[in-house]
Amino acid sequence: MIFNILLSIAIFQGIVLGFIILKSPLFYSIANKYLSYAIFTLSLLILNLVLERLELYEPFPVLRFIDDIEWMFVFPVFIFLFIVHQVNHPIRNSKKNRLLFIPFIYSTVTNVFYDCDVVAHIFKIPVSVKSAIESLKDLDFFIILLFLPFMAIYTYRFIKFSKDKQEKKWITFFWIQAFIIPVSWLLAILVYFAFQYDVSNCMVLLALFSTLLIHLTSYYGIFKYRLASDQEGIASLLNKKIPACAEDFSENIILKKESEINNLELLTKENPHFKKLEILFEVHQIYRDHTLNREKVAEQLGISAGYVSQVVNAITGDNFANYINNYRVEAVKKMILDSEYEKYSLLAIGLESGFTSKTTFHNAFKKATGMTPNTYRNTHK
């Protein structure tokens, strides 16, 4: 019973995750489209297993049509298409990839056609034709026995084309998890035929564990790399907008030693160190560095960290942390209002503006504007 409950949860989880990946603008890509198809297929495979374990095929023979479709033939094909699109291999656009669906189509047509007579009684198949179909149906297992190892090895060959080391590790881990399920299914059948020993419960447990790992790996993997891709695109746009003569702005300001600055300069915006600080933030956009602190700023200004805080507090009436975050919030607001950035996620915009996490980004933005970043974007569409 506990296995059936866990398997049912995995089915529901897969359907929800598949729809999120397929429909969310944040995750949309051709590679992720095939990933969502693979997750849907995995849910259908588990559904077949649950129906069989609950022995529902006998009282509800129409459910046999779900079992007629050998999802195991198409699952590895979707995994393959996801990986070749993810690594941008040229074969992703080859029409020859359609040939990989032949075993799935062959199996589906023969099984459904056969059960239209045996299960649904829609029409009567001649005995000679039925015998031929039964012989073809017997070939399914032997085809799968060859097809699954072939797809596993064939797919693995394309992982090396990933140009990102972290992405390559993630895809390799995903590949292992994806093919544990079909391999465990094959092993269960082979062990049963060879030793008449039922290892189905062990295989169910392994398949269940692998399914949950696939769901987690899929979500966090694509979220992480979509976020990285967005940040790269945002950084590229921002860097283009930094003036080529940015260095000249700060060089024209003559900095004095702390001891040489009179009291008037210390408490006003005429303070040369504050002027240099403003240029570092407004022109050089140093606030985009998420590791920025008083010490780093002090080093660039040639003064002590304590004096940086003193200048900021005296002139702006705010502490150094809020001073930085105000620049970051303003940068986010400008990007939200700029159509060039509308395709990027708000989190990527926040992180590229210098915030260290989603929480600090949302808290700082809401403190400054009174609304969340998402609300701000929606009100300014």
N, C-alpha and C positions, 0 to 999 in steps of 0.2 A: 504493500500500500504506500509506504513512504517513497519508494522509487517512482511510483506513478504520480504522486503529488509533485515531487521534484521535477520530473519530466514535464509535467503540465506547466509548472512555473517557467521552465526553460523555453517552452513553446511560446507562452505569452510574452516573455522577455524578448525573444527573438523577433516576434512580430512588431512589437513596439519599437525596438532598436532599428529594425529594417525600415520602418516608416520614417523615423527620425532622420536616418542617414539619407534616405531617398528624397524626402520632401523639404528638409531644412536647407535654407539658402546658405547657411554656414558651412555645410558639408558637401554642397553640390559639386560634383565632378563626374566625368565618365567612369573613372576608376571606382569611385564610391558607389556609383549606380550598380555596377556588377557585384560589388561587395554586399550591397543590400539584397540583391537577388540571391546571392549565396546564403545569406542569413535566413531569408524566407524559405529557401530550399531545405536548409538544415532544420527549420521548424517543422516542415512537412515530413521529413524523415523521422523526426522524433514523434510526430503525430501518428504515423504508421505504427511505430513501436508501441505507443500507448494503446492504440486500438487493438493491437494483437495481444498485448498483455492483459487487457480487460475482456478479451474474447468477444468483442463486439461485431466481428465479421459474420458470425453465424446468425445472430438474431436480426442483424441489419446488413444483409448481403449487398445492398447498393453501395455500402462503404468500400466494397472491394475495388471500385473504380479509382479510389484514392491510392490504394495499394498497387493497382495496375501500372501506375506511372513509376518507373524506376528512377526516382530522384537521385539515386546514387550515380547514375550516368551523367547527370547535368551539374551536380554540385562541384566536382573538380574542374569542370569547364569554366564555371563562373569564377572560381578561385584563380584559375589561369588568366582569364581576361582581366580580372582585377589587378593582378601582379604586373602583367605586361603594360597596362595603362599607367599604373603607379610609377613604374621605372621609366616610362616613356620610350619603350623599345619600339622600333619601326614596325615590328610584326603585329602590333596592336591594330593596325588598319588593314591587315591582309584579309582578303575575302576567303582565303583558305581556312581561316579559323572556323568558318561555318561547318566544315567537315567534321569537327569535333562533336557536333550535335547529332551526327548520324546514328550512333548507338542508342541515344536517348529516343530519337524519333522512331527508329526501328522497334524498340522494345515497347514504346507506348502504343503504337499502331497495332501491333500483333496482340498485345494483352487486352486492350480496350475492345478491339474487334471480336476477340474470342469471348469475352465476358458479356458482350451485347447479346450473345446467344445463351451462354451457360448461366449467367446471373440475371440479366434484365429481360431475357426472352423477347427481345425486340424483333429479331429475325432468326431464321434457322440456317445454320451453316452446314453445308454438305459434309458427310462423314469423312470423305477423302481430304477435303480442305481442312477440316478440324484436326485430323491426324497430322497434317503437315504443319499446322500452326503449333500444335503441342510439341512437335519435334523442334521447332524454332524457339519456343519458350524455354525448352530445356537447355538451349545454348546460352541463355542470359547469364547464368552464373560463370560460365567459362569465359564469356566476353568480359565480364566485370573483373574476373581474375587477372586478365591481361591488361584491361583498360586502366584500372586504378593505379597500378604501379607505373605504367607508362606515363600517365598524367602527372603523377607525383614527381618523377624524374625529369620529365619534359618541362614542367613548371619551374622546378628548382634551377634549371639552367639559366633562367632569365633574371634571377634575383641579383646576380653579380653585376648587372648593368646599372644598378642603383648607384648614383654618384655621391650619395650621402651615407656615411658610415653608420650613423644612428638609425637611419631609415632602413638600411640593409639588415641590421640586427633585428629591428622590429618585424620586417617582412619575413625574415628567416624563422623567427619564433612563431609568427602567425602561420606560416607554411607548415611547420611541424604540428601545430595544434589542429589545423584544418585536415590534415591527412591521417591523424591518429584515429579519427572517427571511422572513415571507410576501411582503414587497415584493421582496426579492432573488430569491425563487423565481419570482414573476411576471415580473420583468425578464428572467430567464434564458430563459423560454419565449417572451416577446415578441421578444427579440433573435434567438432561433433562427428563429422564423417569419418575421421581417422581413428578416434578412440571411443566414440559413442559417449562422450563426456560433455555434459551441459555446462558451459562456462558463460552462459548468457548474462547472468547477474553481474559477473565481474566485468564483462564487456559493456553492460549498461552503465555501470558505475564509472568506468573509464570514459565512455562517450559523454556522459553527463558532465563530468569534470572538464573534459575538453571543450564542450559546448559553452559552458560558463566562461572558460578562459578565452574562447574565441570572441564572445560578446564583449568582455572587458578589453581584450587586446584591440579589437576593432574600434571601439569607441574612443579609448584613450589614445590609440595610435593615430587615427585620422584627425582627432581634435588637436593633438600636439603638432602634427605636421601641417595642418591647415593654418593653425595659429602662427607657426614659424614662417609659412609662406606669406601670410598676410603682413607680418611684421617686416619681412624682407621687402615687400612691395611698398609699404608705407615709408620705410627708411629711404628707399630709392627716391620716392617723390619728395620727401623732406630735404634730402641732401641736394637735390637739384635747385631748391629754393634758397639755399644759403648763398649769399653774395660771394662772388669770387674774391672781392676785395675786403673780406671780413677782417683780415688781419690788420688792415690799415686803421680800422676804427679804434682799436685799443692802443695802437702804437702812438697815436696822436695825444694820448693822455699821459702827462708826466706824473708818475707816482712819487709821493714823498714818504719818508720814514714816518712811523707812527708818532714819534716824538716831535716831528716838524709840523704836524698838522695842528692849526690853532683851533680853539674851542668852537668858533663859528662854523668852520668847515666840518668839524666832527658831527655836528647836529643837523646839518642840512644836506640837500641833494648835491651841493657843490663839492662835497667830499670826493677827492679824486679816486679813492678806492671804491666808493659806492658807484661812481660813474663807470669804472672799469667792470665792476660786478654786473651792472645793468647791461653792458655790452656783451659780457660773457653769456648772459641769459637770453637777451633779446636777439642778438646777432648769431652768436656761436651755438645757441640752444644747448648749453651744457646740462640743463635740467633733464634732458633725455637720457642721461647716464643714470641708471637705476641705483648705482653704488655711490652716487654723489653725496658728499657730506661736508661738514665745515672744514675739516682738515684738507680735503682736496681743493676746495675753493681758496682757502688761506694760502696754500702752496702756489696757486696760480697768481694770487694778488701780492705775494711776498710779505704777508703779515701773519700774525698769530690767529689761531682758530677762535680764541676768545674775543679778539678785536673784530673779527667778522660778525660774530653775534651782536657785539656792542653797536656796530654801525647799523646793522639791519634793524635791531630793536629800536634804536634812537630815531632813525629816519622813517621807517615804515610803521612802527608801532606794533609789529608782529614778530613772532619768533622765526628762526631760520627755517624750520621744517615747513611751516605754513607759507613762508615766502616762496620756497621751491614749489610746493604743491599748487599755489596760485598760478604760477607760470604753466605748470603741467595741465591744470584744468582749462586754462585759456587756450592752450594748444589743442586740447581735445575738442573744445567748442568750435574752434576754427575748422578743424578737420571734419566735424560732423556737418557743418554748414557748407563744406566744399564738396561739390559733386564728384570730384576726382577720387574721393575716399569712400563713397557710398557703398561700394562693393565689399569693403573690408569690415570685419567684425569689430564691435565696440571694444571688446577685450583686447584685441590686437592693437587698436588705436591707443587705448590706455597704457598698455605695456610699452609701446614704442614712444610714448610721451614721457616715460620715466618711472611710472608706477611699478611697484614690485609684485603686486598680486591683484586679483579681482576685488578682494575685500577692501584693500587700501584705496584702490581706484574709485570704487563706488562710494565709500565713506567720504573721501575728499571731495568728490564731485557733488555729492548731495549736500555736503556742508557749505560749499561755495555757491551752489545754484538753487538749492531747495528741492531738487528733483533728481531722479536717477538718470544715468546716461541714456538709457533706452527711452524714457519719457521725454527727455530733451530732444532726442532725434525725431521721435514721432510728432512732437509739437512743432517742429521746424521743417517738416516735409513739404 
